[in-house]
């Protein structure tokens, strides 16, 4: 077979035979090599296989992107041959699911290895999960006891006759707010159980199905929990399902993988509540030589942890928005553009945010960053973005490129009313999102934060052991805190008070402010005409004015326009003469702060500016 095809049951025997001979699978505790796991997700992730004699290459779609899985091979040489083949087929391939034992066999040109916390698996001692002994399981024992006392329950094997009941249960689970993304994978697995080594158990209360668990004992002699769902309206249902299934199915193996948390904070919390004995680390191999150089530049120029940087390159940075300049084929200066949504002028603007702008020490003050900025400006202009924004270490560094300060911060200080408060840990992005919205709603200039943005933010900080806590004034939530101990990354308050919490001094922490004390975010208009076409001036203005615009970075913005503001709309056309001459910095300043000639106040903002985003 010389081409990829969909993985089928017919591949199971040969795959397992090969993998059992591989020395790196001794003590294997992950799930990428477990055929039942691959087969379950084949339905939704299009897992394909390419046989190359007595070895094979697997690939799939992960969140819509093509990725490769660890090679199916029995010897180190065969593993490396498969890696060579992947590189031949796809020079910029991404290989996921690599364990630490596999890393010495990964030796491709230009490779770089990234730690992937999102796909790392939680491993548990089956004996602990069954016995629930000790103080750490006190809460789980109580939940289990309550369930057993309150309900007449039974755990049964899944039968084909239960199929409609399972479908009904999955509908109820979705109605309760649970995910339906794995519905097809679950049914695909149940419908093919006779060909697999999986087992499925159903938890009943009376004749009502309230729980479903699907798992397998792998060929490597560890358990892999594939799917697990319970009706939360029945108190203790998850505790009961887990305890009963583990006692029934996993007593014969020492370890069980409950797989990864997929970067979902609530799922991470649930997995941590059963105290995993270890986290089986996973790694990604990227064969893109360009991204490798950007990663090296980041690590050389900033003090962020490798875990944080690896997360950034896996889940936030993109090749399209990585801008750099080389000398002698080596990247010497670069930056990354992150897509955000700016709320301004009563509307959302797709905006690019500059992060990790840096030049290698030996090449500084030689004009390389100016070239990087020019490329970033041109790309942003060509893609139609109206603005570029950033949070600088030094305002003076970016002012020559036409950026101007439009938001500020100030310390909370000790003049506010003091409130004795407590902290309550949270993993709810919806609660954090709600508090953030309350904080920024009276203003503009801030970045709109979707729940998916919150997931990325929480996961990126989690790489450095940061957590999120609600600030509670008795029963009232008055804000949130992103912190590692007393080290604060972000503080948001919806009350004009000074929280007093033991071990913390919030009075010195800088928060976004409309008072112009400490300079914060900077911004620049990139595409003048796109901006004018969308900008809506206040309807109280009726103005006709001619302006000569000067931009020494973007030639297309150099023009003379007659601009008419009327009925809350802007119209413009070319003009031979002009009344005012404005640089793009001056015009940006006018638009975002209102600083400028009185005759041009139709461009001034209607609300004060505020922003929390620093990266």
N, C-alpha and C positions, 0 to 999 in steps of 0.2 A: 504494500500500500504506500503510494507516494504522495498522498494528500491527507489533510485533516478530515475527519468525519466525526459525527456525534458519538459520544461514549455510549456503549450498550452493555447489557448483561453479559454478552459473549466475551467482553474484555476482562471480566472479573478474575477468572481463574489464572490467566497468564500474568496479569498485573500482580496479584497476590504472591504468586510463585517467585517472581523476580524480586519483589520488595523484601520478602522474607530472607533472601540471601544477602541483602545489602548490609554491610557492617554498621552503617550510620543509623539503621532502624532499630538497633538494640536499645531498649529502654525508650522507644519512641512514644511520646505522649500527646502528639498533636492529631489533627484530623485530615490534613490534605492528602495523606496516603491511605486513608480509610475509604475503601470503594463505596460503601453504603452512603457515606457523606457526600462523595462526588456525585453518585447517582441521584441522590435526593435533590440536589441543586441543579442537576442537569436540565431540568424542565424549565428553569427560569434564567439560568446563567450560561446556557449553551456551551456546556463543557465538551470540548473536542479532543480527539486523540490522533496522534500521528505515530504509527509503528515504524520503527527503524530496526528491523531484525529483532533482536532480543532486548530491545530497549524502546522507550516510548516518550513522546513529548505531549504534555497536556496544556491546553489553553482554555480560557473562559472569558466571559464578560463580567467585569466587576464594576458596578455602577455605570454601565455603558461603555467602559474602556477595556480594550483588549489587554489581558495579562496572561502570563505563563505561570504554571505551577512547577514545583520541583520535579526534575526529571525522574522517570520511572526507569531505574537501572539497578543492576546487582553488584557492579564493581565501580571503583573510583574512576577508572578509565572510561567506562561507559557513561557515567554521570557527566564527565567532562566533555565527552564527544557530543552528548545531547546539548550541553551548554553551547558548544561550538555551532551546532546545527541551529539552535535558536538565534544565535547572533547572525548566522548566515541568512536565515529567513527574515529576520527583523532586527536591523542594526541598532534600533533604539528601543529594543524590547525591555519590558519590565517583568521581572520574575518575582512572584510573591510567595509567602509561606515557607521561606527557608528557615531551618533551625540552625542553632549554633554548630552542630556537628557537620552540617553541610557546607558551612562557609569556607573551610579550607579547600574545597573542591571547585569553588567559583573563582575562576582565574581569567576572565575575559578582558580584552583591551578596553581601557577607559571605564571599566566598571566602577561604581561606588555603591557601598552597602549602607542602607538606611534601616534603623530600628523602626519597626512598625508596631506601635503599641495597640493600635486599633484592632489588629488581627491576632495579637498575642492571646493565648488561651489560658483559662483558669483551670487549674488542676487541684483535685480534692482527694483526700483519703477516704475511700469508700466506708471504712470502718467508722470514721468520725461521723459521716453523714447518716449512718444507720443508728449508731448509739446515742448521738447528741449529748455526750457527756461533758461536764465542766461548765464553768460560769459563762463562757463565751456563747454557749448554746441555750442559755436560760430562756431567752425570749422565744426561740424556736420550739423549745419543749412546751412552753405555755401555750403557744398557738396550736401545736399538735394536740395537746391535752384538751383544749377547748373544743376543737373540732370533733375529737373522738367522743367526748361527753355529750355534745349537742346533737350530732347527726347519726343516723343509721346509714352506714356507708359500706361500699364494697369495691374492691379493685379486681377487675377482670381483664382477661386477654381480649384484644381486639379481634372481632370476627367480621367477615365480609357483610354479614347481615346488619352490622352497626354503621354502615357507611352513611346512610341518610341522617342518622342521629349525630354523627361526627360533623357533617356539613351544617346541621342546625346549630350545634354547639359552637362551631367556628363563626357563624353569623352572630350569635349572642356575644361571643368574645369581642368581635369587631364593634358591636353596638355599645359595649362597655368602654370603648376607647382603645382596645388592643389593635395591634397591627394585623393587616390582612396580606402583607407582602409574602408571607411564607405559606399561604393557603394552598396554592397549587403544588408547591414542593411537598407539603404534607400529604395531600391526596395522591400525588404521584408515587410517594413512598409506600403508602398503605396499599395502593392498587398493585404493587409489584413485590409485596412481602414474600411471596412464595419463592421468589428467585434470589432473595437477599437473606442476610443473617440478622436482620433487624427484628426487634420485638416492639410491640405496642400495647400499652395498658390504658384502660379506661377507669376513671374514678366516678362512682355513682353515689348519689344520695337518693335513696328510694329508687324510683325509675327515671331520675333526672341525671343526665350526663353532665358532670361538673369539672372534669379534668381529663387531659390527654397527655400521655408521655410516650415518646418514641426514642429508642436508643439501640446500641449495638455493642457487643463485645468484639473488639477488633482482633485481627490476626496477630497483633503485637501484645495481646493480653492486657488491654486496658479498656475501660468503658468510655464510650463517647455518647454524650447526651445530644441527640439530634434536635428534638422539638419538645416543648413543654408548655402547656397552657392550662389555666385553671380559672374557674368562675369566682371572682373576688367577692361576690355577694355572699359567698359561704365562708365565714370567718375561719381562717386557718387552712383554707383549701390547698394553697401551695405547699405549706409545711407538711400537710398530710400526704399529698401526692408524692413529694420528694422522698419522704421517709419510707412510705410503703413500697415505692418502686425500687429504691436502692436496696431495701432488705430483700426484695424478691429477685432482682436482676443482677446486682453488682457485688454481692457478698463474696463472690469467688475471685475478684480481681482487686489488687491493692489501690489502683488509681482510676479516677474517672475525670475526663475532660468535659467541662460544661461550656466549652468553646469560648469564643471571643465576646466582647461587649459591643463591638461594632461602633465604638465611639459614642454610645448612648449613655449619658451620665446616670439615668435611672436604672438602666440594665447593669451598669457597673456597680452601683450601690447594692442591687439585689444579689449579684454574684459575690461581692465582698462580704455580705451578711452571713455567708456560710463558711467564711474563713478558709480560702484556698491555701493549700500547703505550698504552692508555688505558682508563678506565672510563667508558662512556657513561652519564652520570647521568640518572636518571629522577625524576620528580616526581609527586606526587599532589595533586589539587585537591579540597578538601573544601568543600562548600557549606553546612555546618552553622554558623550564626552563633553558636550557644552554644559549640561546641567552639573556635571561633576566639577567643572571649573568654577561655576557659580557657588557651589557648595563649599569648595575650598576657600574661595574669597570671603564668604560669610564667616567661616570658622576662624580665618586668620584675623579678621578685622573687628569682630564683636565677641563679647564675653558670654553670650548665651550658651546654655548647655547643649551638648550634642543631641540629646533627646528632643529638645525643643526645636533645634534647627532641622533635624530629620523629619519631625512632624510638619514643619513649615514646607519643606521640599516635597513631601508626599501629598499633602492635602491642601496647600494654599498657593504655592508658587506654580507658575505654568511656564513652559518654554516660550510661548508666544509673548508673554509679558516680562521676560527676563532680558534686560537691555544691557549690553556690555561692549567694551572696546578691548581689542587685543594688541599685543606687541610681541612679535616673534612667535605667533601662534598661541600665546598664553594670555588668558584673560587677566587684565591688570586693573580694570575699573568697571563697576556695574551697579545696577539697582534692579529692584522688582516693582512691578505695578500690580496693585491689588484692586480688584473691582469692588466698588462700594456704591451706595445710593445716598446722595446728598439731598436733604430736604431744604429747599430754598425757594422763595418766591411762590409759596403755596403749591409747590409741586416737587416731585422726585426727579433728580437728575442723575443719570448714570455717570459715575465719576471714577477716575483712577487715582489711587493713593500710593505715593512713593514710600517704599520701605527698603531698609538694608542698602542704602546708597553708600558705597565705599570704594576706596582705591588702595591698592597694596602700598605699603609704607614706602617702598623704594621708588614708587612712581608718582608720588604726590607732588602737587604744585607744578605739574608739567602739562596741564591742560586736558588731561584725559577725562575728568568728570564733566568738563564742558562739552566734550564730544558725546558723552553718554547722555547728558541732558538734551542736547540737540536731537539725538536719535529718538529719545523718549517723547520729546515734544512733537516731532514729525509723525511718529507712529500714532500718537494720541490724536493729533489733528486729522490724519488720514482716516482714522476709525470714527471720526465724528464726535469725539468727546468735547464737551464745552469747557471742562475744568480739569486741572490737576491739583491735588492737595497733598499735604504731608504734615507731620509733627516733627519739627527739627530739633536737633541738639543745640544748634546755633542758628539763630535767625539771620545773622550777618552772612552766613555761608550761602544761603539761598536767595537773599535779596537781589543779588546781581542777575539772577535768572528771571526776574520779574515776579517772584512770589512776594506776597505781602501778608502781614499778620492780620487775622480777622477774628480770632478768639483768644481768650485770656483765662488764666487761672489765678486763684488766690488761696492762701491758707484759711482753713475754717476759722481759726482764731478762737479766743476764749471769751468773746463778748456775747455770744449767743446764749440763749436760755439752755441751761444744762439739764439733761434728762438721763437718769440712771437707766441703762439699757442692757440687754443681753444679746448674745449671738446664737443663731439657730442654723445649723448647716442645712443647705438645700442643694438639690440637683435638678430643680425644676426650671427649665429655660423659659417656660410660660410665665412663671412668677417674676423672674428676673426681667423678662421683656416688658411686663406690665409696669414694673417699678421704673424702668428706664423711660418708658413712654410718658409716664406721669411727670418725670423730672424734666424732660426736654420739650414737652408740648407747648409751653408758653413762648418758645423761642424758634429760631430757624438757624440754618448753618450746620446742623448736626447730621450725623449719619443714621439712616434708617437701619434698624437691626432686626432682621427676620429671625425666626426660631432656628433656621439652619445656620445663620451667622452665630447665634448664641452657642450652638453645638460646637462649632469650630473654635470659638473663643474659649469655652470651658475646657475643651480637649487640649488646646494648645497650652493653657496654663497648667493643666493636670500633669503635663510632662515634667514640670518642675515642682510637683506636689502642692500646687496652689489649690485652694478650695473656695467655695462660695458660701457665704453666710448671710442670712437675713438679720437686719438690725431691728430688734424688737423693743418697743417701749411698752412694757407690760404685754398686753395682747395685740397691740397695734404694730404693724410692720411699717417702719419709717425709712427703710432703705436697704441697700445690700452692700456687701464687702467682698472683694476678691483678694484673698490673702494667703500667705504661708506663715502661720503663727501671727506675729505682730507686724510682719512685713507686708505692706499693702500695695497691690497693683492698681486697683480701681475702687473708688468709694462713691456711692450714689445716694443722695438723701432727697426725700420728697417733703421734708419738714425743715424749716429754718431753725434748727436746734443743734446743740453740740452733744452728741451721744457720749455718755460716760460709761466705759466698759473696762473692767479690771484688766490690766496688762496692755492697754492701748492708750495712745495719746493722739486722738483725732485732731486736736487743735492745730497741729503743725502740718497736717496733710493738705496738699494742694487739690482743690476741686475746681471744675469749670465755673467761671464767673463772668458777669457782664461788666464788672469793674476792671478797668484796664491796668492791672497790676503786673502779673507775670505773663509775658507773651506765650501763646499756645500754638494753635494750628495756623498754617499758612496756606494760601490758595493762589491760583493764577488762572486767568481766562486763557484758554488754549485755542478755541475755535470761535472767533468773534462773531461771524455771521450766524453760525448755529445758535449761539447764545441769544443774539438779537431776535431771531425768529421765534424763540420760545419764551423770552422774557415778557412778563406782563406788568407794566407800570401801574401805579395807582390810578384809578379812574378819575381822580380829582385833578390830574395833570392834563393839560392840552399844550403841547410844545412842538415847535418845529425848529430844529437846530442842525447846524452843519459842523461835523467834527472830522479832524484829521487824526487818524490813529497811527501810532508809531510802535512797532514791535521789532526789536533787534534780534529776536530768536526765531520768529515765525514770519517769513516774508509775506505769506498770503494774508496776514492781518494788516498789512500796511495799505491803507486805503483812505479815501475821503468820502464820507457818506452824509447825505441829507436824511435826518431821522425825524420821523413824525410820531409823537406819542399822543394818542387820542382814544377815548372810550376804553381804556385799559389794554390797548394793543400798541405794538410797535410796527411801523413800516419804514423801510429804508430804500434808498437808491443812490447811485453814484452822484457825486457832486464835483464841480470844477473848482469851487472855492470853499472856504471853511471859516467858522466863527471861533472854534476852539481847537487847540492842539493838545492831544493827550497821549502819553505813553500807555502801554498796556498795563503797567503797574499802577499808574494813576487811575486808569479806568476801573481796574479790579478793585482798587481802594474805594472808589466812589460807589461801586455796586454793592460791596460787602460791608462798608462802614459808614457810607454817607459823606465821606470827606471829599469835597470838590466844589466847583463853582455853583452858586445858587441856581443858575439857569439850568443846571443839569440834574436837579434833585428828583426828576422823574425816575432816575436810575437808583436812587437811594433805597436801602432796605426798609421795610415797614416794621420789622421786629429786631430785637437784639439777637446777637449771634452767640451760640454756645456749641461746644463739641467735647465729647469724651474720648474720641478715638485717637490713639497714639501710634497704632500700627495696624 
